[in-house]
Amino acid sequence: MFKRATGEIRELDTDGFFLGSFDDGCYEEKAETGIERGDALLLYTDCIIETENGAGEPYGKKRLIACFGHALLTMRGNDVIDAIEADVRAFNCRESLDDDFTVMLLEFWEEADAGEDLPEGDGSGGFVEF
């Protein structure tokens, strides 16, 4: 989770099942964190951090965190995801990846991008539970 107010990226770690790994899965484990305007949550599959370069080195969480943080300084939405994908593919140096590549970015903003009117918030943020 990227905390825009501080620029900090915090890993929200749980020991539960992988999301979507079972059709009838029951996900009871929870983690809770405060969210504020401008924060962003990145969800991704293991392909991203396990992709290896020609020397057999994994892309890893550190590289993903650095790419995610850098992209969020100047980009939003799909541009952030595209930057992560481009970085992973450049690191990989092969035509295709060995696993599925799935990334979901949740950004927390009060304004609607399409000019829609949204109710005014009190600016106190909220919580995301997963």
N, C-alpha and C positions, 0 to 999 in steps of 0.2 A: 504494500500500500504506500503510495506517494502522498506525503503530507505537504501540501503546497506552502503552508504558512512557515514551515521550518526548512523545507527542501529535503527532509529526511525520507528515506525509503525504509519501511519496516516490513519484515517478513512476518506474515500471519501464519504460524505453523500449528497444525493439528495432527493428530495421529490416526485419524479416521480413515474410512475407505476412500478410494479414488472416486471422484465425482463421475457418475454415469457408467461405472464399471459393471453394474448389475441392473437388469431391467426392473426388478422389484426391490431394489436396494432401500434400506432404511438408514437414513443419515441422522443420527441423534447427537453426534458430537457438535459442539458449538464453540465458536470463538467470537469475541465481541470487541469492537474498537470504535472509538468516536470518529465521526466524519465531519468535515467542514467544507465549505464552498471551495472548489478547486482541487480537492483531493481526488485521487484516482486509484483504482484497484485493478491489478493485472492478474488474470487467470490464464494458465497455459498448460499444455501437455508436456510430458517428459521429453519429447523429441527436441525441444528447444535447448534444454540444459545438457542432454546426453549426446547431441550431435558432435561428431569428432572432426578435427582437421586432419590433414595428411600425415601428421606426426602422431596421431592417435590421442591427442589431447581433447578433452570434452570442452564444449562451449562454457558450461558451468553457470552457476547462479551469480557469481561476481560479475561476469561479463554481461549477463542479462540485466542485472541491477544497474550497471553503469550505462548501458544502452538505453534502458527505460528512463532513467533519470535525465540523461542528456536530451533525449527526444522530447520529453515533457517540458523542457525549458522553452521550446520554440514551436511546438506542434500540439495538435489535439486530434482525437478520434482516430480515423483510419490512417492518418499520416504517421501516428505513433506506431501503430501495428505494422505498417509498411516499412518503417525504419528498422524495427526489430527483425522482421523477416529478411530484409536486405542484409543486415549485419550477420544473421545466422547463416544465410546462403553464401555470403562472401567468406566466412570462416570455414564453412564446409568444403568449398572448392570442388564440389561435384555437381553433376547435372540435376540429381534428385536427392531427396532426403530419405533416410532409411525407415522413417516412421511418420505417423500423421503429425501435421503441423497445425495446431489449433491455439489461437490466442483470443481472449476476450478482454476488452478494456471497458471498465465502468468508470465514467467521470461524473463527479458530483458538482453540478452547477445549478443555480437557481433560475437562470434565464433559459427560455426556449430558443433554439436556433432558428426555428421557422417563423418567428414573429408572433408566436402564440403568447397570450397573457397567462401568466401563472400567478397563483396567490403569493403574496409577499410573505417571506419567512421572517422569523425573529432574529436570524443570523447566528443562532446558538448551535447550529449543526444538528447532528443526529447520530444514530447508531446503525451500523450494518451488522447483521447477524448471519452467519453462514455455517 
